[in-house]
Amino acid sequence: MRVTGRKPRRDDLGDLSRFFTLLPEDLVVIDAVRGDAHRLHLALLLAWARAERTLIADPATLSGEVIAFVAVQLGIAPAILTEDAVAP
């Protein structure tokens, strides 16, 4: 994982917080989406695109730490990302 010119530690809460905290305007967009799996999928896409300046095809391939950090912000269990198939 490369973020803003330096490699953050995946287990470092400070780095996770700095790079993957959802903004209030993110939450407005995410809250308009139906289904927890879809909301988490979109949140991961938004957070990753902002942090990495690139898009990913499948957010389920991100590290478990990143998925869990974003899921907690939404009050969603991280496992829902793999339990439900999320259509692109």
Backbone as CSV, one residue per row, in Angstrom:
resi,resn,N_x,N_y,N_z,CA_x,CA_y,CA_z,C_x,C_y,C_z
1,MET,0.844,-1.169,0.000,0.000,0.000,0.000,0.886,1.226,0.000
2,ARG,0.725,2.085,-0.992,1.504,3.307,-1.109,0.541,4.471,-0.918
3,VAL,0.886,5.377,-0.054,-0.007,6.501,0.200,0.814,7.770,0.324
4,THR,0.469,8.763,-0.485,1.074,10.092,-0.476,2.585,10.077,-0.276
5,GLY,3.266,9.298,-1.080,4.712,9.345,-1.086,5.430,8.532,-0.032
6,ARG,4.725,7.959,0.914,5.389,7.110,1.900,4.520,5.904,2.175
7,LYS,5.136,4.858,2.584,4.398,3.617,2.794,3.895,3.556,4.238
8,PRO,2.576,3.657,4.438,2.050,3.563,5.795,2.064,2.122,6.273
9,ARG,2.145,1.963,7.549,2.042,0.625,8.125,0.568,0.268,8.196
10,ARG,0.243,-0.918,7.713,-1.164,-1.330,7.674,-1.750,-1.498,9.064
11,ASP,-0.909,-1.734,10.044,-1.423,-1.936,11.392,-1.303,-0.678,12.245
12,ASP,-0.917,0.414,11.634,-0.728,1.668,12.357,-2.034,2.459,12.341
13,LEU,-2.663,2.590,13.497,-3.944,3.291,13.589,-3.817,4.739,13.126
14,GLY,-2.687,5.361,13.406,-2.485,6.744,12.964,-2.509,6.860,11.455
15,ASP,-1.833,5.942,10.770,-1.836,5.960,9.311,-3.217,5.634,8.760
16,LEU,-3.876,4.653,9.325,-5.233,4.324,8.874,-6.149,5.524,9.042
17,SER,-6.057,6.176,10.181,-6.892,7.337,10.453,-6.576,8.481,9.491
18,ARG,-5.318,8.726,9.261,-4.891,9.826,8.397,-5.349,9.614,6.955
19,PHE,-5.244,8.401,6.463,-5.496,8.156,5.047,-6.888,7.622,4.725
20,PHE,-7.574,7.022,5.695,-8.827,6.336,5.375,-10.027,6.785,6.204
21,THR,-9.954,7.951,6.825,-11.107,8.489,7.530,-12.065,9.090,6.516
22,LEU,-13.310,8.697,6.604,-14.329,9.221,5.700,-14.692,10.642,6.093
23,LEU,-14.883,11.478,5.105,-15.251,12.871,5.327,-16.774,12.997,5.399
24,PRO,-17.271,14.073,6.013,-18.726,14.251,6.082,-19.398,14.205,4.711
25,GLU,-18.757,14.783,3.708,-19.353,14.755,2.365,-19.343,13.339,1.772
26,ASP,-18.385,12.518,2.167,-18.390,11.104,1.761,-19.625,10.417,2.335
27,LEU,-19.888,10.678,3.604,-21.004,10.017,4.281,-22.349,10.380,3.671
28,VAL,-22.482,11.605,3.169,-23.728,12.015,2.509,-23.963,11.150,1.278
29,VAL,-22.932,10.942,0.487,-23.047,10.122,-0.721,-23.282,8.654,-0.357
30,ILE,-22.519,8.159,0.591,-22.600,6.751,0.995,-23.961,6.429,1.597
31,ASP,-24.488,7.337,2.397,-25.781,7.095,3.046,-26.938,6.999,2.050
32,ALA,-26.748,7.514,0.849,-27.800,7.457,-0.166,-27.852,6.102,-0.871
33,VAL,-26.875,5.250,-0.612,-26.791,3.948,-1.273,-27.532,2.909,-0.443
34,ARG,-28.263,2.035,-1.116,-29.002,0.977,-0.423,-28.120,-0.238,-0.203
35,GLY,-28.274,-0.841,0.947,-27.588,-2.090,1.249,-26.220,-1.852,1.869
36,ASP,-25.984,-2.499,3.005,-24.721,-2.314,3.710,-23.510,-2.734,2.890
37,ALA,-23.614,-3.822,2.149,-22.481,-4.270,1.332,-22.138,-3.226,0.276
38,HIS,-23.140,-2.641,-0.327,-22.912,-1.610,-1.343,-22.346,-0.340,-0.716
39,ARG,-22.834,0.002,0.467,-22.322,1.193,1.153,-20.840,1.016,1.491
40,LEU,-20.479,-0.156,2.006,-19.081,-0.416,2.351,-18.219,-0.434,1.094
41,HIS,-18.700,-1.036,0.050,-17.989,-1.085,-1.226,-17.681,0.331,-1.713
42,LEU,-18.690,1.192,-1.731,-18.502,2.572,-2.186,-17.550,3.331,-1.265
43,ALA,-17.700,3.147,0.032,-16.834,3.839,0.986,-15.370,3.456,0.767
44,LEU,-15.115,2.186,0.530,-13.742,1.740,0.283,-13.206,2.312,-1.024
45,LEU,-14.052,2.355,-2.053,-13.626,2.958,-3.316,-13.253,4.421,-3.129
46,LEU,-14.093,5.164,-2.414,-13.824,6.580,-2.183,-12.557,6.793,-1.362
47,ALA,-12.431,6.067,-0.278,-11.276,6.229,0.603,-9.983,5.838,-0.111
48,TRP,-10.007,4.735,-0.827,-8.800,4.280,-1.534,-8.420,5.255,-2.646
49,ALA,-9.398,5.724,-3.412,-9.115,6.662,-4.497,-8.483,7.940,-3.954
50,ARG,-8.970,8.413,-2.823,-8.407,9.625,-2.236,-6.991,9.379,-1.732
51,ALA,-6.779,8.267,-1.071,-5.472,7.984,-0.471,-4.424,7.622,-1.519
52,GLU,-4.803,6.809,-2.473,-3.841,6.287,-3.444,-3.827,7.026,-4.771
53,ARG,-4.840,7.842,-5.006,-4.968,8.547,-6.279,-5.087,7.571,-7.453
54,THR,-5.730,6.444,-7.184,-5.974,5.428,-8.198,-7.221,4.654,-7.808
55,LEU,-7.840,4.015,-8.792,-9.028,3.215,-8.515,-8.654,1.742,-8.426
56,ILE,-9.473,0.999,-7.712,-9.283,-0.446,-7.629,-10.539,-1.118,-8.163
57,ALA,-10.365,-2.297,-8.702,-11.506,-3.022,-9.268,-12.337,-3.706,-8.192
58,ASP,-11.688,-4.216,-7.161,-12.393,-4.989,-6.143,-11.912,-4.604,-4.752
59,PRO,-12.695,-3.805,-4.027,-12.298,-3.385,-2.689,-12.091,-4.536,-1.715
60,ALA,-12.661,-5.703,-1.993,-12.477,-6.852,-1.107,-11.027,-7.329,-1.101
61,THR,-10.229,-6.871,-2.064,-8.821,-7.262,-2.128,-7.932,-6.371,-1.258
62,LEU,-8.500,-5.329,-0.672,-7.722,-4.454,0.215,-7.381,-5.200,1.496
63,SER,-6.425,-4.671,2.223,-6.033,-5.316,3.477,-7.211,-5.336,4.448
64,GLY,-7.236,-6.346,5.278,-8.286,-6.474,6.284,-8.334,-5.290,7.222
65,GLU,-7.183,-4.704,7.501,-7.125,-3.547,8.396,-7.842,-2.346,7.790
66,VAL,-7.617,-2.105,6.501,-8.271,-0.982,5.823,-9.776,-1.221,5.769
67,ILE,-10.183,-2.424,5.378,-11.608,-2.748,5.299,-12.273,-2.572,6.662
68,ALA,-11.653,-3.095,7.702,-12.224,-2.986,9.053,-12.303,-1.536,9.509
69,PHE,-11.266,-0.743,9.229,-11.254,0.650,9.658,-12.395,1.431,9.016
70,VAL,-12.605,1.225,7.728,-13.684,1.927,7.027,-15.043,1.391,7.472
71,ALA,-15.164,0.087,7.641,-16.436,-0.516,8.053,-16.890,-0.003,9.415
72,VAL,-15.963,0.140,10.339,-16.309,0.637,11.678,-16.903,2.040,11.600
73,GLN,-16.387,2.855,10.716,-16.913,4.220,10.573,-18.368,4.226,10.118
74,LEU,-18.754,3.173,9.409,-20.132,3.067,8.914,-21.018,2.229,9.816
75,GLY,-20.432,1.613,10.830,-21.199,0.736,11.701,-21.612,-0.547,11.001
76,ILE,-20.762,-1.025,10.103,-21.042,-2.212,9.300,-19.987,-3.265,9.607
77,ALA,-20.399,-4.518,9.665,-19.441,-5.606,9.868,-18.599,-5.768,8.603
78,PRO,-17.278,-5.797,8.723,-16.412,-5.920,7.545,-16.688,-7.166,6.722
79,ALA,-17.129,-8.232,7.343,-17.365,-9.497,6.638,-18.462,-9.387,5.590
80,ILE,-19.314,-8.379,5.697,-20.414,-8.239,4.742,-19.890,-8.027,3.329
81,LEU,-18.682,-7.515,3.221,-18.104,-7.262,1.899,-17.902,-8.562,1.126
82,THR,-17.552,-9.621,1.821,-17.341,-10.890,1.148,-18.556,-11.808,1.238
83,GLU,-19.436,-11.572,2.191,-20.637,-12.405,2.342,-21.627,-12.171,1.217
84,ASP,-21.804,-10.920,0.838,-22.737,-10.561,-0.218,-21.950,-10.206,-1.464
85,ALA,-22.377,-10.731,-2.571,-21.735,-10.357,-3.835,-22.213,-8.958,-4.189
86,VAL,-21.269,-8.050,-4.378,-21.600,-6.677,-4.714,-21.417,-6.510,-6.208
87,ALA,-22.492,-6.181,-6.895,-22.411,-5.978,-8.344,-21.676,-4.679,-8.629
88,PRO,-20.836,-4.660,-9.658,-20.094,-3.432,-9.995,-20.988,-2.308,-10.435
